[in-house]
């Protein structure tokens, strides 16, 4: 597979810019689609909006699993492509998509069976449960399409192609935008399905987008190879995938848990503080959009260059990215500081909420530069095959520093004390992560290895390697066993 997108040879800044710009558009599309859903559902009344709000923790778990598997695919596929093992990469991606389908199908079936017990445990009442049932049945039906779409897009990004995933997500958003009002409100020949219609519209948008992604992956780019089932190969690839996927998925679940604890602290002081913090989180997702777009581009860039035995190029790209996000987010903070009250008034008319949210906007974005460093460094650790280090960094930031500081802040300064704990934590962790980035290297047992050697032939017939390749496959298996050693 040739270096079509210049990840291994073109100027670093230009490559990352060309990769990140489509990612930026894709992320904006996802955020916009989520807001569209909430807007239309809110027109159905408070009960419908509350019912969908109850679904967020469950849907987040499924999405986090998809993010984790996608990280494993991006890292391993990037290394295989960078090291010149394109045939093996096609078989690996085929197995990864099969694993994804099996896992999410199984979870969706269990989810459908246990809808009422799970959401009753979350606090849903008798009025909300029927609405949740209507929504989640169709959401679970579409969940395999969603996660296959997420993993397939990461497969495309691993090759250096970030434009196609952006177009795919834009297609999903457009389909959802068209179908949402038609199915929710019963416009024209369509039946009025209300909350059920929102779930059906979302599911259909995922199916359409997944179909386009499948066409690109299978037929146009030929990134997968259909091979016969081999339990040994399947287990081998699962170990390589899970080594990255499990910590990455868990890392994505930790953030909302920490935010939930912060909200509980705020609720004991002032519910206006909870409203301000909730609005602030939504604002934060927009203000960090450049960081998220760059981190999605950097992981395959680093993985391919490490696979191609170009560690200095990978490290240079990482440090350039950290320096860029620090400068960019710091400059972005200046207009936010001087327009804090005006921004807060966009979210609420309550004077107390405006007061707390203004304080949020004046203080927290000041540390979004260091926070961007933490996010990008933690994501890049997956490409360096140090996923547990990435998880530990997030655990330390949230559980060992932020939450204790927030508890101390609540005792000393109430709402403002809690909010001040966040930028202090992010600044400390940003400094630590930048220092660690200057010292980063691959684990010795990963260098010069094929991340997931197998016995499948990379030729188009998909048969096994000939006997003279067996010794190489056995060496690769041994390398994989050391690669998936849990110690970082």
VENCOR-V975089 format. One line per field, one symbol per residue. ss: DSSP state (H for helix, E for strand, C for the rest). psi: psi as a letter, one per 20 degrees, with the letter a starting at -180 (. if undefined). burial: b if it has 16 or more other ideal C-beta (glycine too) atoms within 10 Angstrom, else e. A space follows every 50 residues. Layout:
ss->???
psi->???
burial->???
//
This chain:
ss->CCCCCCCCCCCHHHHHHHHHHHHHHHHHHHHHHHHHHHHHHHCCCHHHHH HHHHHHHHHHHHHHHHHHHHHHHHHHHHHHHHCCCHHHHHHHHHHHHHHH HHHHHHHHHHHHHCHHHHHHHCCCCHHHHHHHHHHHHHHHHHHHHHHHHH HHHHHHHHCCCCHHHHHHHHHHHHHHHHHHHHHHHCCCCCCCCCHHHHHH HHHHHHHHHHHHHHHHHHHHCCCCCCCCCCHHHHHHHHHHHHHHHHHHHH HHHHHHHHHHHHHHHHHCCCHHHHHHHHHHHHHHHHHCHHHHHHHHHHHH HHHHHHHCCCHHHHHHHHHHHHHHHHHHHHHHHHHHHHCHHHHHHCCCCC HHHHHHHHHHHHHHHHHHHHHHHHHHHHHHHHHCCCHHHHHHHHHHHHHH HHHHHHHHHHHHHHHHHHHHHHHHHHHHHHHHHHHHHHCCCCCCCCCCCC CCCCCECCCCCCCECCHHHHHHHHHHHHHHHHHCCCCC
psi->prmhjjhihrpgggghghhhghggggghgggghghgghghhhiirggghg ghhhighghhgghhggggghggggggggggghjklgghhghghghghggg ggghgghgggghhkgggghhhijpahhhghggggghghghhighgghhgg gghhgghhiioigghghghhgggggghghghghgilpciqqoichhhggg ggghhgggghggggggggggiliqporqpohggggghgghghhggghggh hihgghgghhgghhghhigphhhggggghhghhhhghjhhghghhhhhgh gggghghjlmhhgghggghggghghggghghhhghggikgghghihiqip hggggghggghhggihjhghhhggggghghhghjklhhggggghgggghh gggghggghhhgjcghgghhhghgghgghggghgghhijqrqqhihpjqp hmqajqpiriijrqqrhiighghhghggghhhhjpip.
burial->beeebebbeeebeebbebbbebbbbbbbbbbebeebbeebbeebeeebee bbebbeebbbbbbbbbbbbbbbbbbbbbbbbbbebbbbbbbbbbbbbebb eebbeebbeebeeebeebbeeeebeeebbebbbbbbbbbbbbbbbbbbbb bbbbbbbbbbbbbbbbbbbbbbbebbbebbbbbbbeeeeeeebbbbbbbb bbbbbbbbbbebbbebbbeebebbbebeebeebeebbbebbbbbbbbbbb bbbbeeebeebbbebbeeeeebbbbbbbbbeebbeebbebbbbbbbbbbb bbbbbbbbebbebbbebbeebbebbbebbbeebeebeeebeebbeebbee eebbbbbbbbbbbbbbbbbbbbbbbbbbbbbbbbbbbbbbbbbbeebbee bbbebbbebbeeeebbbbbbbbbbbbbbbbebbbeebeebebbeebeebb bbbbbbbbeeebebbeeeeeeebeebbebbeebbeeee
//
